[in-house]
Amino acid sequence: MPERDLDAAAPRAHSARFASRARSELRRETLIAPWAELGLLAADGPGDPKPELVVEDGRVLRLDGRAAAEFDVIDRFLVAHGLDLDVAAEAMALPDVEVARRLVDVDAPRGELVRLARGMTPAKLASVIGLLDPVELMFALKKLRARRAPGNQAHVTNLKESPALLAADAAEAARRGFAEIETTVAVARYAPLNAIALLVGSQTGRPGVMTQCAVEERRNLELAIRGLVTYAETLSVYGTEPVFVDGDDTPWSKAFLGAAYASRGVKVRFTSGTGSEALMGEAQGLSMLYLEARCVSVVRAAGAQGVQNGSISCVALVLAVPGGTRAILAENVLAAWLDLEVASGNDAIASHSAIRKTAKLMGQFLPGTDFVTSGYSVMPRHDNTFGGGNYDADDLDEWLTVQRDWQVDAGIEPVPEAEVLRVRERAARAVQAVFGELGLPEITDVEVEAATRAYDSSDLPDRDRAADVEAADALLDRRITGVDIALALDRRGFDDVAAAVFGMQRQRLAADYLQTSAVIDAAGLVHSAVSDPNVYTGPGTGYRLEGERWELLQALPHVENPRLLGADDPLTTEAQGPVVAEGGPAPVGDDPTEVVVAVGPAFGGAIRHTINGLEHVDVLRAVCEGVSEVGGTPRPVRVRRVADVAFIAHDGARLSGSRVAIGLQSKGTAVIQRADLQPLDNLELFGMSPLYSLESYRAMGRNAAGYALGHRVGPVPTELDNFARAKLIVHTTLLQAREARAVVPGAPAVEVALVEAAVPSA
Amino acid sequence: MAFDPTRDYPLGTRRPDLVTTPTGTPLDRVTLAAARDGTVAHDELRATPETLRRQAEVARAAGRRQLADNLERAAELTGVPEDELLAVYTALRPARSTAAELAAWAARLDRRAAPLTAAFVREAAAAYRERGLLRA
């Protein structure tokens, strides 16, 4: 066959709409049907064990389908440290549905549910949580969160590992209300420099913000001992023994490490999440949610105060299977139910689709978690060396707007640009001073300036990276500590930053932040689940976004004062005088060629131009010219008694000699009307005022005259802008309000004429 | 005044009288000015075992047994040097140690007045033996 025929026979899209959808961002992702053997299913796996606990003389003989002799390393750890046998009999005997109902019962206290969870096996936990639908899960999460107020964590990194930019971004993050800031390294040896930049920057933005540098454990512990970081969340756990062992750990080694960190004053949060076992090929035919129930049980058994979970880096795999989003929310709820602090994911990119990833986000965003994201990318995604950036610098206005829309506190505050620039520059200057004092490679003024205003690290000059890593190595050998940083700042006159950095060192003495869900406020006071617990028991209780905090989260920098909107526009000021002159009451006409052009009460007076910026004088002239062009006789009148365009036009039609009129609202909406039609019926309606040009109004005039004279009339071609309403509805409302204020109830329509002298020259 | 774990948290603000550096400097004398004068050094800016045990009591009183156990192990580990901490961690990783090596670490922890952690290591050794996680 010739090629052309081949083309014709080639697979053709059966539907252009299917083809269009297939090109969407969403469709870059692969969705799969469940495959239980590989663990590629969200919950309720056919291989998941039934809840089971057999205890005899204080010894656990069977756990979730296994006899003691078959217990794997995870089972053994849970038996040794996790299960509280004093409540196990009671908790395991409760029907799943009974427990599930208590989870969503405002009258069942959190403390009681936490007590019961201590005696439940992973299969029991998974089985109960599996009964909750998404809204019930959100409710349970709101109720079970450990600390009263929700919070958020930031990610701060950049590709060039520029210390000035790290400090500036950390300062902005702190100033925006993030309670914790995490950085990492592209090159491991940079760790101490990045940790210092983060420490100095964060304490410049807001004293008390906790920081971490995600690196290998030995380095991490070293940074902590030097007082350069305050928390760690690198301790990963997994739900099957082979994956745990492949991760080169056991529950005992991880728990030991947790205690080692705590001994050096490091707040520790473990990490787990659905999907990791399937990704690593050893899910043992078990569902993601069941395996995560095992993980969070291990986390609690290990004595960690909290967990970063919610699938984290495997999120896209979990979203590939049915019920993935729900399972991720369920795992957050499980962690909260086990009385753990929850940093609830939303950091790794969940989807190409903005709709889909934000739909997923709502599960944590609306109920509020201890950290709604376990890393909001404060800088553009390009600079996020975590490989994440589900939400980044370019999404900040959206995040803030969604908080404002829902009246929900998801942990990020709006800050005016000038203030952001102020803290960014000060942080860059502070880290510049520290580098200078400690004899580290110079941070130039050019770097400081660029770090203050940059979009991302590509706007910064390159540094001598070999010199930086050498200095980083030497820094550790010199045993530089947080106190040295504070003293360096002190010597250079950064008194407040010095005090804040020292304050973070001093926090280690009381170690109050080792308790569950601890964050530190600007005054150095620790707020944790012990001192500030979540005591939500229904409407009117618990954390509510109201008062000053609600005022703050409403006040986005670009919010406008509706009283001032348009007030500074010279076209609307009364000073210019009217552009139309009013005459006496308008009589009913008898000229059959007459077309009344009925304008609204504020036309050319309180309002001077249409929503599209056309001056009323020009609009009125264009309509009249259009009427004249096809042989009609235009007669302008003002309808004063109503502001609604349908009635303006209908009043006009009843005055018109031809019984046809065109009504013109001040914002530019127009209607061609005939006296015998019902007021809300019409000949043609022109509702897309933001799109109309003077030529449009001329065409409306021609058509109106055409109807009056009995010509064949084709409707004026109209365009559609589906976003016009979203974009302009506020302006429309304000213009409509101004039109309505000009209404004189019961007043008859009056003749009007253009005041030519008032017409500004074009 | 005796320590009450249900009322005295946060220690730093409610019971600063109980908080000192390892060398006994009270919390209120730990200031930037003191650091400037050299009367407080970085090495002193850490929690004492007593402070961590009090935090363990706070956790236990709040119903968090496992967190309390962890903080008690942490209290024991304050006296263990960093290199040794990391060596014990490495020894507890899969297939790194023989039963005898883990027993030796446990004995050493006992000598360092860390009996809870020693028992924890012995318990791990027993579990590892059952699961084939000891070094052959």
Interface residues (C-beta under 8 A of the other chain):
Chain A: F71 D72 V73 R76 F77 A80 H81 G82 D84 G111 V114 R115 R118 E217 R218 L221 E222 I225 R226 G227 E241 V245 D248 D249 T250 W252 S253 A255 F256 L257 G258 A259 A260 Y261 A262 S263 R264 G265 R300 A301 A302 G303 A304 Q305 D339 T481 G482 V483 D484 A486 L487 D490 A498 A499 F502 Q505 R506 Q507 R508 L509 A510 A511 D512 L514 Q515 T516 G524 L525 V526 S528 A529 V530 S531
Chain B: Y9 P10 L11 G12 T13 P16 V19 T20 T21 L27 V30 T31 L32 A35 R36 V40 A41 H42 L45 R46 A47 T51 L52 Q55 V58 A59 A62 G63 R64 R65 Q66 L67 A68 D69 N70 L71 R73 A74 A75 E76 L77 T78 V80 E82 L85 L86 V88 Y89 L92 R93 P94 T117 F120 V121 E123 A124 A127 Y128 E130 R131 L133
